[in-house]
Amino acid sequence: MSISNPMKKLLSLLIMVSSFFAAQGQTKFVNEFLNIGVGAEAHGKFGSVVATVDDVTAGYWNPAGLTQLESPLQTSVMHANWFGGIANYDYLSIAKKFSGDRSAVGGITIIRMGVDNIPNTLNLIGPDGTVNYDRITTFSASDYAVLLSYARNMNAKGNFSLGGNIKIINRSIGSFGSAWGFGADLGAQWRGDFISFGLSARDITTTFNAWSFNLKEDEKEIFQQTNNDIPVSSTEVSLPRLIAGVAIHKKKKTISYLVEADLNISSNGTEAGVFSGRNFAIDPTFGFEVGYVDRIFIRGGIGNIQSVINPTIADGIERDIEFQPNIGMGLKLGRLKVDYALTNIGSVSGVLVSHIFSLTLNFNARKSTAPVN
């Protein structure tokens, strides 16, 4: 059986998409869908929330912040289309306060990121060399994560808290391959009247993804004919990452303000990173928020700061500093909070713009109707 050059390119493209999600044997850029972030409020501040996050989204950003829930039960949902609508990102979380004097809180977070309706052209060409488009099917490359969170206050004043996550991860590429992974996070927050600090240690145990593949013999043959390696069972490892944040904030009767700076410290070094080496990186992000009567909020943030080669320079040596801005706003309507963010994750040049909406709902405890003696 022979394969034409155009068909060869199409099959190679399919395999490249799959390889993007598998990335076998790599310790860098593993489980990247867990680094995108949740909640339009946080995205509006470019994720600079480790020191101040105080709602159900803390289960993702810093589990220690769950102790600051404003109601006994809170839930949040978000849907976003990333990378020009190629990938769908869905998020759901719920957190509940437990009874006791330490303000203990438990929560669960569910995240899915997927590229759906990917054409499967492996069987496009029959054994006799004929092309039959009816043989084309579709599949999804999906990543799932479940985070089980617990947090509690560590002092009587209630301004210092610790929290942690247990993570369960499942990744799949249609029926061809799947992986299971497990990991853990820890977080801490100290909150003052004017300044707050936060620390989030992700994948502290390292997070392992164990891949297994199930390819038929004819599919393996096509991989060989397109000069691609046949995927084999392997293990990915996510190395620990530390996020430290400091925030200045003040809430007055009508106006409130908040400014936060975070440092993301990891081993995912890149040549374009401003403070980056081969196996080390410090990525700073900055965010701010201004609120009016605790009802209307305007937000902004910058991140993805990179040193890029200036294409107008003939020798290509001079570099420019580029960064990505995000903006957002929020509105509180009683128990419901609606947040919006405009972000261009995935492109410093601002080509792939995404609109993000999220909803957060507070469930207040029922008041007792029992008669008072």
Phi, psi and omega in degrees: 000131178250153181235129182291160181300314178301319180291326179298318179295321180296316179295322179295323178297317177302314182292325178296320177298316179296319182294329178301322181275332182277308179044059188299141171071007182266142175258354176253147174058042175262141182054043182297337179297338177276358178256358182287316177107159183232155176083126180293332178299312180293320179297324177300333178257019181054037176075011179275076187221002187302326183275343189232353183302131188220023179229193187295337178291350176299335176304333176266309189283315180196101187302338178297333181288350179297336181292350183261014178306139181272359178215162181297333182218132182218143179224156182213147177224153178207144171225138179214150172252115183261159172055054177068028178086006180289318186245140175259135182234121182234143185217137176217134178214156177213141180221147183221137175281141175263155178287150180138172185266004179252009177051048178289144183223140173240151181205163176225136180235133179237128182231136172227131170232130183210148168255113187257163176057044175280127180294132174258103185258014183299330182254017182298321182258125181284173179301332181272003178091359180280151179260126180228107184290347176290345180278352180285126174241180179233157177213171179240144169253109191235144175238130179237147174216138173239124179248123176257118190245151173213137180213156176203153174288144184251001176216166184293329181291335178080019181253005175229125184221155176234152179204167180207162178233146163249127185250135174239126187236137173228128179234142182215149174236087184054224176263004185282321185201156179208160181216148173239141180217157180219146179198184182211149176234156172228150179214155178216147176219138168235125188242125176248180180287335184233333183224144180223153179232148177216152179216129178231120179252108184261145180054046185297334179266005198063142181251124183258132171246119179258114183266142170225145184235148183226088181248139176284164184297320180292329177290321176298323180297320179293321176303317182292320182290337178262016177058039176245146178288142175283122182295142179234163180302137184203178181230132172259151180228125173265118181280157181301150179221139184242133177236120180244136182223149174224139184224146172247131185209157178204136179238118177254187186297318182245328185243138173231153177216156182207134174228129182225144174235131179239148174241120177263112184251121185210178175262009182273062181290142177226157181293333183275346181296138181293317178243066190222142173238193183295319183232027182205142180209141170236111182251111179275146171227154182224142179213156177216161177212137174237127182243151178236121180047032178055033180232320184240133185226137174243135186226158175202160180194160176225151179190197182052043183285123186224154174256111186243151180289133178283114184291347181276350179272130187298316183276354176067021182268321184293138181241150175245153176267123177239153178213165182251124176265144171236150175225160180193174177207160179219156181218125176264126180236077184069237180283346184259135175240128179247126181236148179224144175218144173248118186219157178232053176307133177100355180206115177295326183285354174083023182281316187265080183278139178233138174259127184239130173238142174218153180237138176232131184236130175262134174252111181280148178292141178290139177283143180290136180253009181293141181294146178265125180281000000 
